[in-house]
Amino acid sequence: MSCGGQPGSRRAAALALLGAAAISACATYTDRLRGARDAASLGDYTSAIASMNGALGVDSADDLPDRFGGNRPLVVLERGTLLQAQGHYASSRRDLTAAEQEIELLDLTADGIGALGKYLYSDSVRKYRAPPSERLALNAINLLNYLAVGDLAGAAVEARRFTVMREYLATEGIEAVRPAALGSYLAGVVFEHLGEGDRALRYYDEALAAGDLPSLAQPVRRLAATYPYRGTNLRRLLEQQGPARSRRAARPGELLVVLALGRVPHKVPERIPVGAAIATAGTFATGDWKWLEYGVAKVLVYPELAESPSTLGSVRVLVDGEEQPLDVVADLDAAVRTEYDAARPAIFAAALSRMAARAAVAEGARAAGSAGSDALGTVVAILAESALVALDRPDTRSWTLLPARVLAARVALPPGAHTVEVELAGSPEAERSHEVVVPAGGLASVVVTEPR
């Protein structure tokens, strides 16, 4: 039967469209993860992990899902962040490594608008693809798991994985300086303590590209006395600090304290009724109600960044009772915002193309409905376009528990036992005390992750 058939069938079709709009409000990734994020905000990482286990279809955090598909790689990545916060470094390493193997890079280099438009409105069963900032940060955050347990050999392997990804992005013309600074800083520490000073200097030069890092002044001077590599940023630092006095200066025992705090912005679905505003103005100016008929359902639908409020306040690190200065090694909050702002034109172009496609479908529905009457055609068109707006939901997936900033302190210490206290103001307040043993000429690390 044609669309111009019996009035009852036309009314049924209109009601079916209205019903589609009503039932299509499926929860986005942000919605589904809200309970876990809320629990994490309160520092209740156990409850947050339990929620994620349910989403993964596993009984406990000891298990990985049998199959990776849809959102599961991303949920495993989120759970790995919380396991690191609980100090379960081996389990966190397992989760982050498994996620890395499943998560692809979102490649916008070939056809930015086309690729973004296809991906942002893809079916939720499609595997998550990470933007460059997240993909680079993944290896750096996983490096912390190796450092926390003193596994420098494993950390070196992870550092090489980071390097492969950073170099790949560089060949594609993608700059991600802030996330790269974190990986380069940590990789430099690893190779310095493995005795590969020239390689360490190369990494330190990369880390300094993001800005000054006072904690690198002494390590760079010490290494520069023996190893020849000089990059632009190293030369600038050495000119400021002066060369090392002795080429035979022994490497002291060292303590590295790394704090991964807060959460980067997350994505939410945004709907801007651009047509309603234009239609209202047009109707008012001309008195022609067709402005409303054609414009009322014109809505721009796209993923927008939303603040992830932190419950953390000031932070202090004390070693043997003495407060230590902290470097901001990576501002991942700013990195995510910068990356989104750069993609915003393509995001809006993709959203506009989707809006145009919905309008074309609505006009087809209008023509079919108008076979009965113009009024019915208008109603059917508005219902059709409204239903498509409800169905059209952008992909809000992102690494919502990625720390917003990473701070570090490096302290030269005599070998032996030392006490490290980390004081975190906020709600709830937290104080962590660690007893560490610094080996002669070696490295001891303390990692504190608080994604709240």
N, C-alpha and C positions, 0 to 999 in steps of 0.2 A: 504494500500500500504506500502511495506517495505521501509526502509531507503535507500535501494539500487535501488529505482525506477527511474523515469525519471529525467534527469538533471534539468529540470525546477523546479520540486518539491524540489530537494535538494537545489537549489539556493534560493528558497522561504524560506526553513527552516533556512538557514544561515542568510538571511536578517531578519527573524523574531527574531532570537537570538540577532542580532545586534540592532534591535529596542528595545528589552527588556532592553538591557544595557543602551540605550540612555534615555529611559523614566523612569528608576527606581531610578533616583537621587532624591528621596523624601527627604524633609527637616527633619533633626534630631530635637530632642527636643531642643538642643542648638541653632540650626538655628531658630526655631520657636519663641524662647524666646529672641532672640537677640535684637529686638526692645525695649522690656521692660527693658532688662538689660542696654541698651545704655541710655535710659531715666533715669533709676535709677542712672547711673554713673554721670549724670549731676545734680542729686538732684531733678529731676522732677518726684517725686513719683506719682503724680496725673495721668500723662500720662502713666506711667508704670502700674498702677492699671487698668486704662481704657483698656489697651492692654490685660491684664490678664482677665478682665471681658469678653472681646470678645472671648478669648480662652475657657472660662468656659461656654459661652452661656447664660450669665446673663446680666441684664440691668445695675446693679450698684453693688458697693461693699457691699450693704446691703443684697445681695442675695447670697445664696449657690446654686450650681447646683442641679437640681432635681435628677440626677443620677450621681454616682461616678463610673468612669471607666477610663481605660487607664491612661492618664496623669493628670486627673482632681484633684485627691487628692494632687499631688505634686504642681500643679498650685495654689491651695487653700493655701498650706503651704507657697509658695512664696508670695502670696498676703497678707497673715497674717503678714509676716515680714515687708512689706511696710506699712501696716496699723499701726503697732507698731511704725515705723519711723515717721508717721504723728501724733502720739499721740492719735490714736483712739484705746485705749487699750481694750475696751469691744469687738469691732469688731475683733481686732486681736486675742483676746482670743477665740472667737467663731470659727474663721478660723483654728487656730492651734489645737484646740480641735477636730474639725470635721476631720481635716487631720489625726490626731493621730488615730482616730477610723478606718480610711480606709487604712492607710499605714502599711504594714506588715514589719517584720524584714527580711532582706536577710540572710538566715541561710546557712552558708558554713561549718558547723561543721561535717556533716555526709559524704558528698561527695563533697569536695571543688571544684575540677576541673569539675566534671560532673554537679554539680548544677550551677556553674558559667558559664560553656559553654552553658547550656540550657537557663539560664536567660539573659546573655549578648546579645544573638542573638535572643531573643524572639520577637514575634510580638508586635508592639507598643500598641495594645489594652490591653495588659496585665497590670494589676495594678502595680504601682511602689512599689518596696520594698526598704526600706532604709538600708544602712549599719549601723553598730553599732554606729559610731561617730555621724551620723545625728540623729539616733533614741534616743540616750541619750540627745543630745543637744535640741531636740524638747521640752521636759518637762522643761528644764532649761530656754529656751527662753520664754516659756509660763509663767513660774514663774514671769518673769519681768512684765507681764501685771497685775498680782495680786498685786505685790509690788507697782507698779506705782500708783494704786488707793487706797492703804492702806488696801486691803482685805487680812488680815493675815489668816483668816479661809480658804478662797479659796486657798491661797498660800500653806497652810498645806496639803490640799488634793492633789494639784499638786505635792508637794514634795513627797508624798507617792507614787504617780504614778511613779515618777522618781526612787524611791527606788526599786519598784517592777521590773522595767526594768533593773536597774543596778544589782540587785541580780540574775535575770534570766541570764544575760550575764556572771556573775561570775560563775554560776553553769555550764555554757557551756565552761568555760575556756577562755572567751574572755575578754581581758583587754582593756579598753578605758579610760585611766587615765585622760587625759586632759578634755574631755567632762564631765566626772564624777566629776572632781574638781569643775566645774562651778555649777552643780546642788547641790553638797554637800555644797559648800560655801553659796549659797542662802538659801538652806534648813536650814542650821545652823542659819542664821540670823532670819529666820521665827520662828523657835522653841525657840531660845533665847528670842525673844520678846513675845512669848506666855507663857513664864515661865517654859518651859521644858528644863532646863539647861543641864541635863545629855544627853538628846537626841541631843541637840545642839553641845555638846562637841564631840559626836561620829561623827557627820557630819563634824565638823571642822577638826578632825583627818583625815578623808578621803580626805578633800580638801588639806590638807598639804602634802599628799602623792605625789602630782604633783610638789611640790617645796615650797620654803619659801613664805609666805604671811604676810608681816609686819603688815597689817591692822588687822590681827587676834591676835596680841600679847596682846593687852589690853583686848579684850573680853574674850580670853582664860584664862588669869590670873584672871580676875574677876570671871568667872564661876568656875574655879578650886578651888577657896577659899571656895566654898559651895558644889560643886558636886563632887562625887568621881571618875568618869570615867577617866581613863588614857590609851590612846593608845600610840603606839610607837612614832608617830609624835608629839603628845601633850607633852609627856615626854621630848622629845628633845627640844621643844620650851620652856617649863618651866625651863629646866636646863639652857638655854641661858638667859632667862629673869628674872628668880627668881620668887618665889611664891608671891601671893598677900599679902599685909600687913594686911589687915583686912578682917575677914569673914563677916562683916556687911556692906561692901561697897555697897552703893546704885547704881542701874543701872542708868546712866545718860540718858537724852534725846539724841537721836542719829539720824544723817542724813546718809543715804546710797545713794551714787551716783554711778550708773552703766552706762557704756558706751559700747555699742555693735557696733563695727566699722569695716568697710571694708567688703570684701567678700572672701570666701574660693576659691580655684581653682575649675574650672568646667571641665567637660569632653568634649572631641571632638573626632570625628572618625579619627583614624590614619591608613594610608595605607603605608606599607613598601614593595616595589617591590623586595623582597629578591631573587626571581627567576631570574629577569632580570640581576642582578649583577653577579650571579653565571653562568648564561647562556652565558653572554658576555665573561667572563673570560675563560669559557670552550671552546667556539668557537675559541677564539684567540689562545688558547694553542694547540688545536687539529686540527683546520680547519674543524671540523665537525659541520655543521649547525643544526644538530638535537638538539644540546644543546639549541639553541634559540627556536626551535619548541616546546620543552617540558618545557622550563623554563620561557618564556617571560611573561606568565600570572600568575605566582606564586607570590601572594601578601599576606602579613600578614595583617589582618584587626583586629583592636582591639580599645578599648576606652582608650585614653591617657588623663592625666591631663594637663590642660592649665592654665597659670597664669591668675588671674582676677585682672588686675591692679587697684589700688585704687587711687582715686583723693584726698584722705585725706592726710594732713600733720600732723604736731605736734598738740597736744591737751593739753589744760590747764583747770583745774577746780578751780574756786575761790569761796570761801564761805565767805560772808561778806567782800569781797575784799582781802582775804588772800588765796594764792595758796595752794592747798592740794596735798599731794603725792598720786600717783595712783599705785595700784597693778595690774599686769597682772594676772587675775584670770584664764583665759583660752586662750590658743593659739590654736584655732580651725583650723587655716591654717595648722599648723604643724601636728595636729591630723589627718586631712584628708590625708595629704601626707604620713604619717607613715602607715596609714591603707592601702592606695593604694600600697605602696611599699611592704607591707607584702603579698598582694594579687597578686602582679605582676607575680610570677611564674605560678600561676594557670591561670591568664589572658592569658599569652603567650601560655600555654599548650592548653587552649581552642581554641585560635586563630590558632595554628598549626593543631589541629584536624579538624577545619573547612577548613583550606587550603587543607588538605589531602582529605577531602570529596569532595571538588570542583574538585580536580585533578582526582578523581575516576570517577566523572560524565563526565569530559572532555575526559577521555580515552574511555568511552562508546560512546561518540559522535564521537570520532576519528574512532573507529572501524566501526560505522555505515556509516560515510562519506566515508571511504576508500573503500567501496563496489564499488564506482564510480571511484575513483582515490586516490592515496596517498596524492596528493596535496590538494584535496577537504577535505579529512579527517583531514589534519592538520589545514586548515582554519576553519572548523566546530569546531574542538576541541578548538582552540584559542578563537573563538567567544563565545563558550559555557562557557568556564572558565572565560572569561572577563565579560560576562553577570552575572555570579554568583558572581563575585567580587563586581560588582556594586549593586547587590541585597543584598549582605551580609553586613549589616550595624549594628555595635554594638550599644548597648543601651547607649546613652550619658546622660541619665537623672540623675540629682542630684539636691540637694537643693542649687541652684546657688547663692541665696541671704543670705545664712547662714553667719553670721558675722565671719570675720577672727580672731578677738581677742575681748576679753571682759575685760574691765578694771573696777576697783572699788575703791572708796574712802569711808572711814567711819570716821565720825567726831562726837565727843561728843560735844553737844551744850546745852546751857541753854534753857529751854522751851520758846517758843515764835516764832516770825516771823524772818526769815532769807532769805538772797538773795543768790542764787546759779547761777553762770555764767559759761557756758561751751563754750570755745573758740576752734573752729576747723579750723586750717589752711588747705588750699587746694583749689580746684577749683570745685564749688564756696566755698569761705570762709563762715563760719557760726558762729554765736554767739547766744546762747540761754540763756535767762535769766528766772529764775524760782523764784517765791516767795513761800516759804514753811513755814508751821507752825509746829514746833517740839513740840510734847506733852511731858509733864513731865514724864520722865521714859519710854517714848515710842519711836516710830520709824516714821520718814518721809523719803520717797524715791523719788529720781529723776532718771528717766530712759531716756537715749538718745540713739536711734538706728539710725545709719547712714550706710546703706549697699551700700556704694559707694567708 
